[in-house]
Amino acid sequence: MAEGELSEAAALLRGTSLFSALGEEELYSLAGFAELLAYSRGAAVFRAGDPSDALFIVKEGEVAVSKDTGEGRSVTLATFIPGECFGELDFFARTPRNAAAVAEKDALLLVFPRRGVPFENLIGTRPKLFAKVLHTFLTTVAQRIRATNQLLTENVPWVKELRRQALTDSHTGLFTKPYLEEEYPSFLAEPTALIMLKPDNFKQMNDAWGHKAGDGAMKLLAAMLPPFLGSKGFGVRYRGNELAVVLPGSSERAARQAAERLRQAVKELDLSSVTGSPEFRLSASLAVVVHRRADGEWPEAVAAAYRLLYRARNDGGDRVYED
């Protein structure tokens, strides 16, 4: 690397929090193992699954880091502009990339270390220097974690609103699957009954009257739940057309009776407002599990109820199975 490029690389390193504590000699030493690389707009800097063999500092342009949602779509996690560093977490953890980075505009990036120079070899040449860099990195990560935890525990209105949106199904107003599976310490009592419900012939309705009718039916099913919830219970849109009712403090007998009433209520539900046909009726399969601490963890109870639900459906539907 020429002297001008070396100075430029050292300046870029100095401008990031990761390397800001280093002296000039240390910065120039590291700069000698870096390189400037140009990426045209749309070019991949790295892809998910690639080895984490470098970190990057943006000199010019913009780089977007995104992650595949698993549904054929991707979500942008962050966009990096000149002076910002990215890829350092995977780099120091030595784990494969879990996201992809693409140049949003023509970009010039400082890549450290340069291609063909294994990081492990660099550590052997300057162990004290890299120990200092690693310490700065760990301190920075710890500060970010503390700041994030503080933000999430504060009653900031927009944080509360984001949590509400993430844990509530906008279509039905019911809680979501993450609430059921992640927030259970806030509602778990002994015993707690879980009723899961799946319409048997929902696809038949969708095929005959379209998905708009299916959406309308889900609203009607959700609106049907409150009389079954008591003072402490709540409803959940678990997945697609699957619903759950959680009844803290319920006995096995009471939960079974509630499930039978629910089964009958689904059969009597008037769907003519969404299908235009008073003759069509839904039936449903239901599963009942009552959780007690001695029986294991709550996620295990949820999984058991889900398996039981599909047994009821596969055995002909319009029935309640209990654990």
VOPAGU-2260 file (C-alpha; in pm, 1 decimal, decimal comma):
REM VOPAGU-2260
SITE   aa  ch    i         X         Y         Z
SITE  MET   A    0       0,0       0,0       0,0
SITE  ALA   A    1     139,6     340,5    -101,3
SITE  GLU   A    2     212,2     603,3     165,1
SITE  GLY   A    3     -94,6     809,9      75,2
SITE  GLU   A    4    -320,9     507,6      89,3
SITE  LEU   A    5    -162,0     401,8     419,1
SITE  SER   A    6    -241,4     739,8     574,5
SITE  GLU   A    7    -593,7     723,1     437,5
SITE  ALA   A    8    -645,1     374,3     581,2
SITE  ALA   A    9    -506,2     481,2     920,8
SITE  ALA   A   10    -741,9     779,1     925,5
SITE  LEU   A   11   -1040,4     554,7     852,0
SITE  LEU   A   12    -940,8     317,8    1131,2
SITE  ARG   A   13    -893,4     606,9    1373,3
SITE  GLY   A   14   -1241,2     738,1    1297,8
SITE  THR   A   15   -1416,8     426,0    1429,8
SITE  SER   A   16   -1477,4     353,5    1798,2
SITE  LEU   A   17   -1322,2      10,4    1757,2
SITE  PHE   A   18    -975,6     149,7    1676,1
SITE  SER   A   19    -996,4     499,7    1827,2
SITE  ALA   A   20    -792,1     409,1    2137,3
SITE  LEU   A   21    -487,5     303,6    1934,8
SITE  GLY   A   22    -177,4     516,4    1893,1
SITE  GLU   A   23     -48,4     638,6    1556,7
SITE  GLU   A   24     214,2     368,1    1524,7
SITE  GLU   A   25     -44,3     102,0    1603,7
SITE  LEU   A   26    -292,0     246,8    1354,0
SITE  TYR   A   27     -31,4     253,3    1077,0
SITE  SER   A   28      67,9    -101,6    1163,1
SITE  LEU   A   29    -291,5    -219,7    1120,4
SITE  ALA   A   30    -341,4      -6,9     810,0
SITE  GLY   A   31     -63,2    -200,3     643,4
SITE  PHE   A   32    -279,9    -510,3     658,0
SITE  ALA   A   33    -588,7    -341,3     509,9
SITE  GLU   A   34    -693,1    -256,4     155,3
SITE  LEU   A   35    -939,2     -27,0     -19,0
SITE  LEU   A   36   -1187,0    -204,5    -244,5
SITE  ALA   A   37   -1446,9     -55,0    -477,4
SITE  TYR   A   38   -1796,4    -202,9    -509,1
SITE  SER   A   39   -2036,8     -94,2    -780,2
SITE  ARG   A   40   -2399,9     -32,0    -695,3
SITE  GLY   A   41   -2579,4    -362,7    -635,9
SITE  ALA   A   42   -2258,4    -559,4    -582,3
SITE  ALA   A   43   -2247,0    -803,4    -291,8
SITE  VAL   A   44   -1993,2    -723,7     -21,7
SITE  PHE   A   45   -2071,9   -1056,3     143,0
SITE  ARG   A   46   -2359,1   -1306,1     152,1
SITE  ALA   A   47   -2522,1   -1499,9     432,3
SITE  GLY   A   48   -2314,0   -1807,9     505,7
SITE  ASP   A   49   -1987,0   -1653,8     385,2
SITE  PRO   A   50   -1688,0   -1685,9     619,7
SITE  SER   A   51   -1638,8   -1384,4     846,2
SITE  ASP   A   52   -1283,9   -1313,6     737,1
SITE  ALA   A   53   -1290,8    -931,3     743,1
SITE  LEU   A   54   -1459,4    -621,7     878,8
SITE  PHE   A   55   -1541,1    -314,6     670,8
SITE  ILE   A   56   -1529,5      63,5     704,1
SITE  VAL   A   57   -1720,1     276,7     454,0
SITE  LYS   A   58   -1509,1     548,7     291,6
SITE  GLU   A   59   -1755,4     640,7      16,4
SITE  GLY   A   60   -2109,0     538,9     -79,6
SITE  GLU   A   61   -2359,4     332,7     119,7
SITE  VAL   A   62   -2392,4     -34,1     212,6
SITE  ALA   A   63   -2714,8    -203,7     325,5
SITE  VAL   A   64   -2712,0    -514,4     543,4
SITE  SER   A   65   -3022,0    -732,4     511,8
SITE  LYS   A   66   -3147,7   -1068,9     631,6
SITE  ASP   A   67   -3371,4   -1326,2     465,3
SITE  THR   A   68   -3702,8   -1366,9     649,2
SITE  GLY   A   69   -3739,9   -1723,2     523,7
SITE  GLU   A   70   -4049,8   -1633,2     321,0
SITE  GLY   A   71   -3874,5   -1526,9       2,8
SITE  ARG   A   72   -3833,5   -1174,3     132,8
SITE  SER   A   73   -3557,0    -985,6     309,9
SITE  VAL   A   74   -3557,9    -712,3     570,5
SITE  THR   A   75   -3296,6    -435,9     586,4
SITE  LEU   A   76   -3121,8    -441,0     923,8
SITE  ALA   A   77   -2904,7    -131,7     877,9
SITE  THR   A   78   -2756,2     104,6     621,4
SITE  PHE   A   79   -2395,0     216,4     665,7
SITE  ILE   A   80   -2258,5     549,2     543,5
SITE  PRO   A   81   -1903,9     695,3     525,0
SITE  GLY   A   82   -1709,7     657,3     847,9
SITE  GLU   A   83   -1914,2     365,2     979,7
SITE  CYS   A   84   -1787,6      13,1    1045,0
SITE  PHE   A   85   -1982,2    -309,7     988,2
SITE  GLY   A   86   -1924,6    -683,6     998,1
SITE  GLU   A   87   -1716,1    -665,9    1314,8
SITE  LEU   A   88   -1942,0    -880,8    1533,6
SITE  ASP   A   89   -1926,4   -1187,8    1309,1
SITE  PHE   A   90   -1558,9   -1116,9    1242,4
SITE  PHE   A   91   -1453,4   -1135,0    1606,8
SITE  ALA   A   92   -1695,5   -1418,0    1684,9
SITE  ARG   A   93   -1547,8   -1612,9    1389,5
SITE  THR   A   94   -1894,7   -1730,2    1287,3
SITE  PRO   A   95   -2035,0   -1742,8     932,3
SITE  ARG   A   96   -2220,2   -1432,7     816,5
SITE  ASN   A   97   -2586,7   -1441,2     920,5
SITE  ALA   A   98   -2685,6   -1156,3     686,2
SITE  ALA   A   99   -2594,3   -1014,2     346,4
SITE  ALA   A  100   -2432,4    -679,4     262,8
SITE  VAL   A  101   -2488,8    -502,2     -71,2
SITE  ALA   A  102   -2363,0    -169,1    -202,3
SITE  GLU   A  103   -2664,7      63,3    -220,5
SITE  LYS   A  104   -2453,4     314,1    -413,0
SITE  ASP   A  105   -2108,4     287,7    -567,7
SITE  ALA   A  106   -1895,7     230,7    -259,1
SITE  LEU   A  107   -1532,3     239,1    -154,0
SITE  LEU   A  108   -1462,1      27,0     151,6
SITE  LEU   A  109   -1161,2     -28,7     372,8
SITE  VAL   A  110   -1134,0    -403,1     422,4
SITE  PHE   A  111    -941,6    -535,4     722,3
SITE  PRO   A  112    -752,4    -755,2     694,1
SITE  ARG   A  113    -693,4    -756,0     321,4
SITE  ARG   A  114    -770,3   -1059,7     110,7
SITE  GLY   A  115    -537,0   -1352,2     161,4
SITE  VAL   A  116    -424,8   -1246,7     510,0
SITE  PRO   A  117    -578,2   -1474,6     778,0
SITE  PHE   A  118    -663,6   -1285,0    1095,1
SITE  GLU   A  119    -512,0   -1561,3    1307,6
SITE  ASN   A  120    -173,2   -1491,1    1147,7
SITE  LEU   A  121    -199,7   -1121,2    1237,3
SITE  ILE   A  122    -269,6   -1201,2    1601,9
SITE  GLY   A  123      57,4   -1391,6    1617,8
SITE  THR   A  124     256,4   -1093,9    1486,4
SITE  ARG   A  125     114,4    -830,2    1726,1
SITE  PRO   A  126     -58,8   -1007,2    2016,3
SITE  LYS   A  127     -61,5    -705,7    2252,5
SITE  LEU   A  128    -204,7    -478,6    1985,2
SITE  PHE   A  129    -486,5    -716,0    1898,7
SITE  ALA   A  130    -557,0    -780,0    2265,9
SITE  LYS   A  131    -620,2    -404,8    2296,6
SITE  VAL   A  132    -847,6    -407,6    1990,2
SITE  LEU   A  133   -1041,4    -706,0    2124,4
SITE  HIS   A  134   -1084,3    -537,6    2464,0
SITE  THR   A  135   -1225,5    -226,5    2295,7
SITE  PHE   A  136   -1459,9    -442,2    2091,9
SITE  LEU   A  137   -1592,7    -626,8    2399,5
SITE  THR   A  138   -1638,7    -299,2    2586,6
SITE  THR   A  139   -1833,6    -153,5    2294,0
SITE  VAL   A  140   -2057,9    -459,0    2270,9
SITE  ALA   A  141   -2124,5    -450,4    2646,7
SITE  GLN   A  142   -2219,6     -81,7    2627,4
SITE  ARG   A  143   -2458,9    -150,2    2339,6
SITE  ILE   A  144   -2623,2    -433,7    2531,7
SITE  ARG   A  145   -2668,4    -215,1    2841,3
SITE  ALA   A  146   -2814,0      67,2    2633,5
SITE  THR   A  147   -3053,5    -172,2    2456,5
SITE  ASN   A  148   -3167,2    -332,3    2783,5
SITE  GLN   A  149   -3224,6       9,2    2935,8
SITE  LEU   A  150   -3429,4     117,1    2635,9
SITE  LEU   A  151   -3645,0    -195,9    2643,8
SITE  THR   A  152   -3711,8    -171,3    3018,4
SITE  GLU   A  153   -3807,9     194,7    3010,5
SITE  ASN   A  154   -4170,8     291,3    2957,5
SITE  VAL   A  155   -4091,0     486,7    2643,2
SITE  PRO   A  156   -4421,4     530,7    2455,3
SITE  TRP   A  157   -4289,8     424,3    2116,6
SITE  VAL   A  158   -4120,4     116,3    2267,6
SITE  LYS   A  159   -4448,0      17,4    2432,2
SITE  GLU   A  160   -4632,8      70,3    2104,1
SITE  LEU   A  161   -4383,7    -143,0    1908,9
SITE  ARG   A  162   -4414,8    -421,6    2165,1
SITE  ARG   A  163   -4794,0    -400,7    2144,4
SITE  GLN   A  164   -4785,9    -424,9    1765,4
SITE  ALA   A  165   -4537,7    -713,7    1769,0
SITE  LEU   A  166   -4746,4    -913,7    2016,1
SITE  THR   A  167   -5094,6    -835,6    1879,2
SITE  ASP   A  168   -5251,2    -961,2    1557,5
SITE  SER   A  169   -5375,4    -650,5    1377,0
SITE  HIS   A  170   -5647,6    -840,8    1191,3
SITE  THR   A  171   -5824,9   -1003,9    1486,3
SITE  GLY   A  172   -5700,6    -807,3    1786,4
SITE  LEU   A  173   -5585,8   -1130,8    1953,2
SITE  PHE   A  174   -5238,6   -1188,3    2091,2
SITE  THR   A  175   -4982,6   -1350,3    1861,0
SITE  LYS   A  176   -4785,3   -1674,8    1875,3
SITE  PRO   A  177   -4471,7   -1496,2    2012,0
SITE  TYR   A  178   -4679,4   -1373,5    2306,7
SITE  LEU   A  179   -4795,2   -1725,2    2385,0
SITE  GLU   A  180   -4447,1   -1875,8    2357,1
SITE  GLU   A  181   -4227,7   -1595,2    2495,2
SITE  GLU   A  182   -4431,0   -1388,8    2741,8
SITE  TYR   A  183   -4569,4   -1674,5    2950,1
SITE  PRO   A  184   -4392,6   -1571,7    3275,5
SITE  SER   A  185   -4628,7   -1272,8    3283,3
SITE  PHE   A  186   -4944,8   -1485,5    3285,4
SITE  LEU   A  187   -4854,7   -1837,7    3395,3
SITE  ALA   A  188   -5042,1   -1964,5    3697,9
SITE  GLU   A  189   -5101,6   -2311,7    3841,7
SITE  PRO   A  190   -5280,1   -2477,1    3682,2
SITE  THR   A  191   -5318,2   -2302,7    3346,0
SITE  ALA   A  192   -5532,8   -2453,3    3071,6
SITE  LEU   A  193   -5448,9   -2417,7    2704,3
SITE  ILE   A  194   -5718,1   -2483,5    2443,7
SITE  MET   A  195   -5611,9   -2492,7    2079,1
SITE  LEU   A  196   -5866,9   -2472,7    1797,2
SITE  LYS   A  197   -5847,1   -2529,0    1422,5
SITE  PRO   A  198   -6144,7   -2516,9    1182,2
SITE  ASP   A  199   -6175,6   -2843,3     991,7
SITE  ASN   A  200   -6318,6   -2709,6     664,6
SITE  PHE   A  201   -6161,3   -2364,0     645,5
SITE  LYS   A  202   -5992,6   -2444,5     312,7
SITE  GLN   A  203   -6328,0   -2543,8     163,8
SITE  MET   A  204   -6460,8   -2198,1     250,3
SITE  ASN   A  205   -6154,4   -2024,6     103,5
SITE  ASP   A  206   -6181,3   -2227,8    -215,7
SITE  ALA   A  207   -6549,9   -2145,9    -255,0
SITE  TRP   A  208   -6558,6   -1778,4    -152,1
SITE  GLY   A  209   -6195,8   -1663,2    -157,2
SITE  HIS   A  210   -5944,3   -1550,4     102,3
SITE  LYS   A  211   -6145,4   -1238,6     180,8
SITE  ALA   A  212   -6414,0   -1465,7     323,8
SITE  GLY   A  213   -6145,8   -1648,8     521,0
SITE  ASP   A  214   -6021,2   -1321,8     668,6
SITE  GLY   A  215   -6374,4   -1227,9     763,6
SITE  ALA   A  216   -6430,9   -1567,4     924,5
SITE  MET   A  217   -6118,4   -1523,3    1138,4
SITE  LYS   A  218   -6258,4   -1195,9    1270,5
SITE  LEU   A  219   -6586,2   -1368,2    1354,2
SITE  LEU   A  220   -6406,2   -1653,5    1530,1
SITE  ALA   A  221   -6198,4   -1406,0    1732,4
SITE  ALA   A  222   -6510,8   -1208,9    1825,4
SITE  MET   A  223   -6666,4   -1532,5    1947,8
SITE  LEU   A  224   -6399,6   -1594,0    2214,8
SITE  PRO   A  225   -6461,9   -1335,6    2493,6
SITE  PRO   A  226   -6747,2   -1526,1    2668,7
SITE  PHE   A  227   -6511,4   -1820,2    2710,9
SITE  LEU   A  228   -6220,7   -1624,1    2860,4
SITE  GLY   A  229   -6343,0   -1539,7    3209,6
SITE  SER   A  230   -6165,6   -1266,1    3405,8
SITE  LYS   A  231   -5805,8   -1374,8    3339,3
SITE  GLY   A  232   -5813,3   -1563,3    3010,3
SITE  PHE   A  233   -5711,8   -1437,0    2667,2
SITE  GLY   A  234   -5718,7   -1543,6    2304,1
SITE  VAL   A  235   -5430,2   -1598,3    2063,1
SITE  ARG   A  236   -5408,0   -1619,0    1686,5
SITE  TYR   A  237   -5151,3   -1894,9    1689,2
SITE  ARG   A  238   -5085,6   -1954,9    1320,6
SITE  GLY   A  239   -5300,9   -1886,0    1015,3
SITE  ASN   A  240   -5648,9   -2011,4    1104,0
SITE  GLU   A  241   -5539,7   -2169,9    1432,1
SITE  LEU   A  242   -5653,8   -2010,4    1757,3
SITE  ALA   A  243   -5566,7   -2067,0    2120,1
SITE  VAL   A  244   -5740,4   -1982,2    2445,8
SITE  VAL   A  245   -5534,9   -1953,2    2764,8
SITE  LEU   A  246   -5723,9   -1990,6    3094,4
SITE  PRO   A  247   -5502,6   -1922,9    3400,0
SITE  GLY   A  248   -5627,8   -2100,5    3709,6
SITE  SER   A  249   -5861,2   -2333,1    3520,8
SITE  SER   A  250   -5919,1   -2693,1    3621,6
SITE  GLU   A  251   -5917,3   -2983,7    3377,2
SITE  ARG   A  252   -6292,7   -3021,6    3401,9
SITE  ALA   A  253   -6360,8   -2652,4    3342,9
SITE  ALA   A  254   -6119,7   -2645,2    3047,5
SITE  ARG   A  255   -6281,1   -2950,9    2891,2
SITE  GLN   A  256   -6626,2   -2797,6    2930,7
SITE  ALA   A  257   -6507,0   -2468,9    2778,2
SITE  ALA   A  258   -6358,1   -2658,4    2483,2
SITE  GLU   A  259   -6683,3   -2847,1    2421,4
SITE  ARG   A  260   -6879,2   -2521,3    2430,5
SITE  LEU   A  261   -6629,9   -2369,2    2187,6
SITE  ARG   A  262   -6666,2   -2664,4    1952,6
SITE  GLN   A  263   -7042,7   -2618,1    1948,9
SITE  ALA   A  264   -7015,1   -2239,7    1912,7
SITE  VAL   A  265   -6801,1   -2279,2    1600,3
SITE  LYS   A  266   -7067,1   -2505,9    1445,1
SITE  GLU   A  267   -7335,8   -2246,7    1521,0
SITE  LEU   A  268   -7135,9   -1947,2    1399,6
SITE  ASP   A  269   -7324,9   -1751,6    1134,4
SITE  LEU   A  270   -7087,9   -1693,3     841,0
SITE  SER   A  271   -7343,4   -1554,5     598,0
SITE  SER   A  272   -7198,7   -1202,9     630,2
SITE  VAL   A  273   -6871,3   -1324,0     474,2
SITE  THR   A  274   -6988,1   -1610,8     251,6
SITE  GLY   A  275   -7334,7   -1493,1     151,0
SITE  SER   A  276   -7454,0   -1846,0     223,5
SITE  PRO   A  277   -7645,0   -1924,5     545,1
SITE  GLU   A  278   -7604,5   -2296,6     478,7
SITE  PHE   A  279   -7225,8   -2316,3     512,5
SITE  ARG   A  280   -7098,5   -2391,7     863,1
SITE  LEU   A  281   -6757,8   -2454,2    1007,8
SITE  SER   A  282   -6661,3   -2735,2    1238,1
SITE  ALA   A  283   -6347,2   -2742,7    1447,4
SITE  SER   A  284   -6092,5   -2972,2    1609,2
SITE  LEU   A  285   -5977,9   -2877,0    1958,9
SITE  ALA   A  286   -5708,8   -2985,1    2202,0
SITE  VAL   A  287   -5691,0   -2926,4    2576,4
SITE  VAL   A  288   -5376,4   -2935,7    2789,0
SITE  VAL   A  289   -5355,9   -2825,3    3152,1
SITE  HIS   A  290   -5010,4   -2713,3    3256,4
SITE  ARG   A  291   -4866,5   -2766,8    3602,4
SITE  ARG   A  292   -4509,8   -2686,8    3701,1
SITE  ALA   A  293   -4441,0   -3049,0    3791,8
SITE  ASP   A  294   -4531,6   -3153,1    3436,7
SITE  GLY   A  295   -4252,0   -2953,9    3269,8
SITE  GLU   A  296   -4207,1   -2621,7    3095,4
SITE  TRP   A  297   -4479,0   -2416,8    2928,8
SITE  PRO   A  298   -4332,1   -2448,8    2575,1
SITE  GLU   A  299   -4361,4   -2825,3    2612,6
SITE  ALA   A  300   -4730,5   -2787,6    2698,5
SITE  VAL   A  301   -4783,6   -2571,5    2389,4
SITE  ALA   A  302   -4611,7   -2829,6    2168,8
SITE  ALA   A  303   -4815,8   -3113,0    2323,2
SITE  ALA   A  304   -5141,5   -2926,2    2259,6
SITE  TYR   A  305   -5042,9   -2860,4    1900,1
SITE  ARG   A  306   -4971,9   -3228,1    1836,5
SITE  LEU   A  307   -5301,7   -3323,0    2000,5
SITE  LEU   A  308   -5487,1   -3070,0    1784,5
SITE  TYR   A  309   -5371,1   -3240,0    1466,2
SITE  ARG   A  310   -5456,3   -3583,3    1601,7
SITE  ALA   A  311   -5812,3   -3464,6    1654,1
SITE  ARG   A  312   -5823,5   -3321,1    1303,8
SITE  ASN   A  313   -5670,3   -3629,1    1141,0
SITE  ASP   A  314   -5921,1   -3851,0    1323,6
SITE  GLY   A  315   -6210,3   -3678,0    1149,1
SITE  GLY   A  316   -6237,9   -3340,4    1323,4
SITE  ASP   A  317   -6531,3   -3187,3    1509,7
SITE  ARG   A  318   -6401,1   -3328,7    1835,9
SITE  VAL   A  319   -6206,2   -3236,6    2149,1
SITE  TYR   A  320   -5898,8   -3428,7    2257,3
SITE  GLU   A  321   -5733,1   -3375,6    2593,4
SITE  ASP   A  322   -5394,6   -3468,5    2732,2
